[in-house]
Amino acid sequence: MSAEASRVDLSNCDREPIHIPGLIQPHGALLALDAEQRVLHASANLADWLGGAAPALGDRLAPHHFEASDTVHALLAQAQALPAVTSRPAARHAVVTLAGRTFDLLVHRQQALVIAEFEQRRLGAPPQYLGPTLLEANQHFRSQTSVQGLLEAAVQVLRTIIGFDRVMAYRFRADDSGDIVAEDRHPELDPYLSWRFPASDIPAQARRLYTDNLMRLIADVNAAPVALRSLPPDDAPLDLSHAVLRSVSPIHIEYLQNIGVRASMSLSIVRDGRLWGMLACHHRQPMQLSYPVRSACAVLTELLAAHLQAHTVAEQAAQATAHQRLRGALLDRLPQASSPAAVLRELAPELGRLFRADAVLVAGPSGVQVWGDVPAPLSVELTAWLRTQSGDEGGLVVTTALGTAAPQLAPVLAGWCGLMAIRYDSGVPGKLALLRREQIEHVHWGHPPQRDVPVGPLGPRLTPPGSFQLWRETVRGTALAWTEMERAALRELGADLRRFVADRVAEMHRHRVAVAAMLRQGEASTAPLTGDDTSHVDRLLRQVMDLSLLQQGRLSMASAPVALDQLLKERVDAARQRHQGISVFFDSERAGLPATRVRGDAVRLAQLFDSLLDNAVQHGTAGESIVVQLNRGEAGEALAEFSNVSPPLAPQTVQKLFRPDLSAVIGDDARAGLGFGLYIARAIAQGHGGDLAYSHDDPFVTLTVRLPLMPA
């Protein structure tokens, strides 16, 4: 391989074969034996470290090698018997003395080869007994109540053990960029806390090695590496993926030199097979830690990972319980509700809290309901855009940058960037959308993510201060990312709703067939239902019967004194029970009515008021109160007004507001209602000598019932 082809710079460092560098760090020696115990690879310094007792390249291992040390020969034999695995192979360790030097001997099997590494112990380094320290650290971890607390505790304990100038905890994001979230440092050093580093700082091949090797030491950044020699004619490079002496990428060496680091150690935090985070250690002087000390640090990191997992599992369990409660509340309310959209509107505040959404939008056949400060133009255009989106297999549409996903919405977004939406009704444009506001983020990068790099005699290189210098960026146009649990929970919610809608359609079809048969046989009852103890389907069936009776002129009305204020109060209380979570303000004193009695049918009037209350709940803005007032009109009649916050209806809609929509009865769709509730309500009002009218006085839509009062 030519020098030009093997040169590593920023243009190709993401493809650098760092697992086969052909070099090792110089504070030890390495050899590799094949199945016949021949030395196929050896570092150039093997004889320098081990003396004449070391086997030469091509030698078959003999009893006199390694000064006939039983420990060395036994360890090599044990490694030969180990299974050939490619991920985290088991290593054998012993402390041996050869050629008057003390070594940490590490032996592992790499595919068909046995690799032995002789890492010299630092002269004069006292033994460290870290069992009590690890026990104390584990107890300290147990006392933490958050992930952040665990990471802060970890950096403090680790720096106490190893004495490095700086210990940092990285936490990686979904895009593989990393934030320094905890730090313990020498007071002379500048803080790096809260800095972020782009994903490109750890290329894919380095990320794989960090995942497979939980511990990595660079003892002296400036030390010249030692070459590996191979037995001819086999010049295949030796795979050093799991070798502790593996040399360091020149890009990484230059990176560390630029920030004044002479020794470095990293400890990987791996969760579910993925590099979740890292403990990074920097020192301003060379530092060689013995293998037992490094192993204790790796154990500390494993303990940390276990506690992190426990915290995550507990948080996920709590969230799962909360989501199950929400699903239970949804399924409990659906059978009595006028439509799924009505239930979603009632539960909008809880949906927003649980999914960490700033607004909830419910789009159904009768319009759009919004909980939160979403501009009307956005709710309209967003609903239209959602109709064109099929989402994933579960119907889920997700984005954290709505302006990028739907550029046509950019003029009306007004700071709304996050969206997670699900289809809840396959037959109509039924969508539930959760919205999040823009999260303006001021990122402190360790260096610009896309940086200009000067070109020198060795090609594009990292040079001070380009490789480590605070660089501030303001990130706009994105929202907080939706978690996988939030996505799964909304998919389940959508599936529940779609199953319910399908069941209701089938049930309504069966009942309509039965009612049609009854009407043909003249069996429709003329007695109205009370509305308190009947299901939604029963109420809809009563509307079918009432429509038939109206067309036949047989809708009966009783005649008796009725106290409107008392009846309205009862119906408002019943509506609060029927629609949990709504706010209804009832005012019957503003006009000072001397009497509220009318002559009529209390059951039919209750049916009228229930219909208007349900209508206000279904079509009002989520989170806004419904206002019910009882006043005296100019002609001395009683005026019962039902107001909800809503945009005005289109003129063509107002013209059809009190007309029956017979297509809902004779067609195939029966999802939200039957389309003639207000027609029947107006007929009841007119049957009492009064009327029902629509008006809009911003921001309220009001339906007013006018009824003649009985003489005082």
DRENSESE-912132 format. One line per 4 residues: number of its first residue (from 1); their letters; for each residue x, y, z of C-alpha. Coordinates in steps of 0.5 Angstrom, whole numbers. Example, Ala and Ser with C-alpha at 12.3 -4.5 7.8 and 13.67 -1.06 7.14 Angstrom:
BEGIN
1> as> 25 -9 16  27 -2 14
//
This chain:
BEGIN
1> msae> 0 0 0  3 7 -2  4 12 3  -1 17 -1
5> asrv> -6 11 -1  -5 10 7  -5 17 9  -11 19 13
9> dlsn> -14 26 13  -21 29 14  -23 27 7  -23 20 9
13> cdre> -22 19 16  -30 16 16  -27 10 12  -20 10 16
17> pihi> -19 2 18  -18 4 25  -18 -4 27  -12 -6 23
21> pgli> -7 0 24  -1 -4 24  1 -1 30  1 -1 37
25> qphg> 2 4 43  9 3 46  8 2 53  8 -6 52
29> alla> 9 -11 47  4 -16 43  5 -23 39  -1 -27 35
33> ldae> 0 -34 35  -4 -39 30  -8 -46 32  -1 -49 31
37> qrvl> 2 -44 36  7 -41 31  8 -33 32  5 -30 26
41> hasa> 5 -23 28  10 -19 33  11 -12 35  18 -10 33
45> nlad> 19 -8 41  18 -16 43  25 -18 44  27 -11 47
49> wlgg> 21 -12 53  22 -19 54  29 -21 52  32 -27 49
53> aapa> 26 -31 52  21 -28 47  20 -33 41  21 -30 34
57> lgdr> 17 -29 28  15 -36 25  18 -40 32  13 -45 34
61> laph> 12 -44 42  17 -48 46  17 -50 54  23 -45 54
65> hfea> 20 -39 52  18 -34 56  23 -36 61  19 -43 62
69> sdtv> 13 -39 66  8 -43 67  3 -37 68  4 -35 61
73> hall> 4 -42 58  -3 -43 62  -6 -37 60  -4 -38 52
77> aqaq> -7 -45 52  -13 -43 56  -14 -37 50  -13 -43 45
81> alpa> -19 -46 48  -24 -40 48  -29 -40 43  -28 -35 37
85> vtsr> -33 -30 37  -32 -23 34  -36 -19 39  -33 -18 46
89> paar> -29 -24 47  -27 -26 53  -20 -24 56  -15 -28 61
93> havv> -11 -23 65  -5 -25 70  1 -21 73  8 -24 70
97> tlag> 15 -22 71  20 -23 65  26 -20 64  26 -16 70
101> rtfd> 20 -13 69  13 -13 71  7 -14 66  0 -14 66
105> llvh> -1 -20 61  -8 -20 57  -9 -26 52  -16 -26 48
109> rqqa> -18 -30 42  -19 -26 35  -22 -31 30  -17 -36 29
113> lvia> -11 -33 33  -9 -32 40  -7 -25 42  -2 -24 48
117> efeq> -1 -17 50  5 -15 55  3 -8 58  9 -6 63
121> rrlg> 7 -4 70  8 3 72  15 3 76  13 5 83
125> appq> 6 5 82  3 2 88  -3 -3 88  -10 -1 89
129> ylgp> -15 -4 92  -22 -2 89  -27 -6 92  -29 -2 98
133> tlle> -29 4 93  -34 1 88  -38 -2 93  -39 6 96
137> anqh> -40 8 89  -46 3 88  -49 5 94  -48 13 92
141> frsq> -52 11 85  -57 8 89  -59 14 92  -60 18 86
145> tsvq> -67 20 84  -65 22 76  -61 20 70  -57 27 71
149> glle> -56 25 78  -53 19 76  -48 22 71  -46 27 76
153> aavq> -44 22 81  -40 18 76  -36 23 74  -34 25 81
157> vlrt> -33 18 83  -29 16 77  -24 22 78  -23 20 85
161> iigf> -20 13 83  -16 15 77  -14 22 78  -14 25 71
165> drvm> -15 33 71  -22 32 67  -28 27 67  -34 28 63
169> ayrf> -40 25 62  -43 25 55  -50 23 53  -51 22 45
173> radd> -57 24 42  -62 20 37  -57 24 31  -51 21 35
177> sgdi> -49 28 37  -47 28 44  -47 33 50  -43 34 56
181> vaed> -48 33 61  -43 32 67  -36 34 69  -31 34 74
185> rhpe> -25 38 73  -18 41 76  -20 48 77  -15 51 73
189> ldpy> -19 48 67  -24 51 63  -31 48 63  -34 44 58
193> lswr> -40 43 61  -46 43 56  -42 43 50  -44 39 44
197> fpas> -40 35 39  -43 33 32  -44 26 30  -38 26 26
201> dipa> -33 27 31  -34 19 32  -34 16 26  -38 9 25
205> qarr> -32 5 25  -30 8 32  -37 8 35  -37 0 33
209> lytd> -30 -1 37  -33 4 43  -39 -1 43  -35 -7 43
213> nlmr> -30 -5 48  -32 -2 54  -25 1 56  -20 5 52
217> liad> -13 8 54  -9 12 51  -3 13 56  2 18 52
221> vnaa> -1 22 46  6 24 44  9 17 44  11 14 37
225> pval> 7 8 36  11 1 35  10 -3 28  7 -10 28
229> rslp> 11 -15 23  8 -21 20  11 -28 18  12 -28 10
233> pdda> 8 -29 5  2 -27 10  2 -20 10  -6 -19 12
237> pldl> -6 -14 17  -8 -16 24  -15 -15 27  -13 -11 33
241> shav> -21 -9 35  -20 -12 42  -13 -11 43  -12 -6 49
245> lrsv> -5 -4 46  -8 -2 39  -5 4 36  -9 11 36
249> spih> -12 14 29  -7 20 27  -13 24 27  -15 23 34
253> ieyl> -8 24 36  -8 31 33  -15 32 36  -12 31 43
257> qnig> -6 35 42  -10 41 40  -13 41 46  -7 40 51
261> vras> -9 33 52  -3 28 54  -7 22 56  -14 20 55
265> msls> -19 14 57  -26 13 55  -31 8 58  -37 6 54
269> ivrd> -44 6 57  -48 1 52  -55 0 53  -59 -5 48
273> grlw> -53 -6 44  -52 2 42  -47 7 45  -52 11 50
277> gmla> -46 15 53  -39 15 55  -35 17 60  -29 21 57
281> chhr> -22 22 62  -17 27 60  -10 29 63  -5 34 62
285> qpmq> 1 29 63  2 22 60  -2 17 65  -1 10 65
289> lsyp> -6 6 69  -6 -1 71  -10 -6 67  -14 -8 74
293> vrsa> -15 -1 75  -18 0 69  -22 -6 70  -25 -3 76
297> cavl> -27 3 72  -30 -1 67  -34 -5 73  -36 2 75
301> tell> -39 4 68  -43 -3 68  -46 -1 75  -47 6 72
305> aahl> -51 3 66  -55 -2 70  -57 4 75  -59 8 68
309> qaht> -63 2 66  -67 1 72  -68 9 72  -71 8 65
313> vaeq> -75 2 66  -78 6 72  -80 12 68  -82 8 62
317> aaqa> -87 4 67  -90 10 70  -91 13 63  -94 6 61
321> tahq> -99 6 67  -101 13 65  -102 12 58  -106 6 60
325> rlrg> -110 10 64  -112 15 59  -114 9 54  -118 6 60
329> alld> -122 13 60  -122 14 53  -126 7 52  -130 8 58
333> rlpq> -133 15 55  -134 13 48  -140 9 49  -144 14 52
337> assp> -141 20 47  -144 23 41  -138 22 37  -130 20 38
341> aavl> -129 27 37  -133 29 43  -129 25 47  -122 27 45
345> rela> -124 34 46  -126 32 53  -119 29 54  -115 34 50
349> pelg> -112 37 57  -110 30 59  -107 28 52  -103 35 52
353> rlfr> -100 33 59  -99 26 58  -96 27 51  -92 34 53
357> adav> -96 37 47  -98 45 47  -104 44 43  -109 38 41
361> lvag> -113 38 34  -119 34 33  -121 34 26  -128 30 24
365> psgv> -134 30 20  -137 36 24  -131 41 24  -124 42 27
369> qvwg> -124 42 35  -117 46 38  -115 46 45  -109 51 45
373> dvpa> -107 57 42  -107 55 35  -109 60 30  -115 59 26
377> plsv> -111 59 19  -106 54 21  -112 49 24  -115 49 17
381> elta> -109 49 13  -106 43 17  -113 39 17  -113 40 10
385> wlrt> -105 37 9  -107 32 14  -112 29 10  -107 28 4
389> qsgd> -102 24 9  -102 17 10  -97 16 15  -93 9 17
393> eggl> -97 3 17  -100 5 24  -103 11 20  -98 15 24
397> vvtt> -95 22 22  -89 25 26  -85 31 25  -81 35 29
401> algt> -80 40 23  -87 42 20  -84 47 16  -79 42 13
405> aapq> -85 37 12  -90 41 9  -87 48 6  -94 50 4
409> lapv> -95 51 11  -89 56 13  -93 62 12  -98 60 18
413> lagw> -94 56 23  -93 62 27  -88 58 32  -91 51 31
417> cglm> -86 46 29  -87 39 32  -93 34 30  -95 27 31
421> airy> -102 25 28  -106 19 28  -112 17 24  -118 15 28
425> dsgv> -123 14 23  -122 10 17  -129 13 13  -128 20 15
429> pgkl> -122 25 15  -122 23 23  -115 26 25  -112 27 32
433> allr> -106 31 32  -101 33 38  -97 40 37  -91 42 40
437> reqi> -88 49 39  -81 51 36  -76 50 41  -71 55 40
441> ehvh> -64 52 42  -58 56 43  -52 50 42  -45 51 45
445> wghp> -41 47 40  -34 44 41  -33 47 34  -37 48 28
449> pqrd> -41 42 26  -39 44 19  -32 47 19  -27 50 15
453> vpvg> -21 46 15  -14 49 13  -10 45 8  -3 44 10
457> plgp> 3 39 7  0 33 10  -7 35 7  -13 37 11
461> rltp> -12 37 18  -15 39 25  -11 45 27  -12 50 33
465> pgsf> -17 53 35  -21 49 29  -21 43 33  -24 45 40
469> qlwr> -27 52 41  -33 54 43  -38 56 37  -45 58 39
473> etvr> -51 57 34  -58 58 35  -62 53 32  -69 54 30
477> gtal> -75 51 26  -75 45 30  -79 42 36  -77 37 42
481> awte> -77 30 39  -83 25 40  -80 19 44  -81 12 41
485> mera> -86 11 47  -90 17 45  -91 14 38  -93 7 40
489> alre> -98 10 45  -101 14 40  -101 8 35  -105 4 40
493> lgad> -110 10 42  -111 11 34  -112 3 34  -117 3 40
497> lrrf> -121 9 36  -122 5 30  -124 -1 33  -129 3 36
501> vadr> -132 7 30  -132 0 26  -136 -3 32  -141 3 32
505> vaem> -142 3 25  -144 -4 25  -148 -3 31  -152 3 28
509> hrhr> -153 -1 21  -156 -7 25  -161 -2 29  -163 2 23
513> vava> -165 -4 20  -169 -6 26  -172 1 27  -174 2 19
517> amlr> -178 -5 20  -181 -2 26  -183 5 22  -186 1 16
521> qgea> -190 -3 21  -193 3 25  -189 1 31  -186 8 33
525> stap> -187 10 40  -189 17 41  -186 17 48  -180 21 49
529> ltgd> -174 18 52  -171 22 59  -164 22 56  -161 20 63
533> dtsh> -160 13 63  -160 11 55  -154 10 51  -151 14 45
537> vdrl> -154 9 40  -161 9 44  -161 17 43  -160 16 36
541> lrqv> -165 11 35  -170 16 39  -168 21 34  -170 17 28
545> mdls> -177 15 31  -178 23 33  -176 24 25  -181 19 23
549> llqq> -187 22 28  -185 29 26  -186 27 18  -193 24 20
553> grls> -195 30 25  -195 26 31  -190 28 35  -194 29 42
557> masa> -193 35 47  -195 35 54  -198 41 57  -196 43 65
561> pval> -192 48 68  -185 47 68  -180 52 72  -174 53 66
565> dqll> -169 55 71  -169 49 75  -170 45 69  -164 48 66
569> kerv> -160 47 72  -161 40 72  -159 39 65  -153 43 66
573> daar> -151 38 71  -153 32 67  -148 35 61  -143 36 66
577> qrhq> -143 28 68  -144 26 61  -138 30 58  -133 29 64
581> gisv> -128 35 64  -132 41 61  -134 47 64  -141 50 63
585> ffds> -142 57 66  -150 58 68  -153 64 69  -160 65 70
589> erag> -160 72 74  -157 77 70  -164 79 67  -168 78 74
593> lpat> -174 74 71  -179 75 76  -182 68 74  -179 62 69
597> rvrg> -185 58 68  -187 56 62  -193 51 60  -190 45 56
601> davr> -187 38 56  -182 38 61  -179 31 58  -179 34 51
605> laql> -176 41 53  -170 37 57  -169 33 50  -168 40 47
609> fdsl> -163 43 52  -159 36 52  -159 37 44  -156 44 45
613> ldna> -151 42 50  -149 37 47  -148 41 40  -144 46 44
617> vqhg> -139 41 47  -138 38 40  -137 44 36  -134 49 41
621> tage> -127 50 42  -123 46 47  -121 49 53  -127 54 53
625> sivv> -133 55 57  -140 54 55  -144 59 57  -152 58 59
629> qlnr> -156 64 60  -164 65 62  -166 72 60  -173 75 59
633> geag> -174 78 52  -177 84 49  -183 81 48  -184 78 55
637> eala> -182 71 53  -176 67 56  -170 66 52  -165 60 54
641> efsn> -158 62 50  -153 56 49  -146 60 47  -140 56 45
645> vspp> -133 59 43  -133 58 35  -131 61 29  -138 63 25
649> lapq> -141 58 21  -141 59 13  -148 62 10  -149 56 7
653> tvqk> -148 52 13  -153 57 17  -158 56 11  -158 48 12
657> lfrp> -157 48 20  -164 46 22  -166 42 16  -166 34 17
661> dlsa> -160 31 13  -164 24 11  -158 22 8  -155 20 14
665> vigd> -161 15 16  -161 12 9  -154 12 7  -148 7 10
669> dara> -145 12 15  -147 13 22  -141 15 25  -142 22 29
673> glgf> -149 23 29  -156 22 24  -156 30 22  -162 32 24
677> glyi> -161 34 32  -162 41 31  -168 40 26  -172 36 32
681> arai> -170 41 37  -173 47 33  -179 43 32  -180 42 40
685> aqgh> -179 49 41  -184 51 36  -189 46 39  -188 50 45
689> ggdl> -190 56 41  -183 59 41  -177 58 36  -170 56 36
693> aysh> -165 61 32  -157 62 31  -153 68 32  -145 69 32
697> ddpf> -142 75 37  -135 74 36  -132 70 39  -139 66 41
701> vtlt> -144 62 37  -150 62 40  -157 58 39  -163 61 43
705> vrlp> -169 58 45  -175 63 45  -181 60 49  -187 64 52
709> lmpa> -188 65 59  -194 63 63  -197 69 66  -194 71 73
//
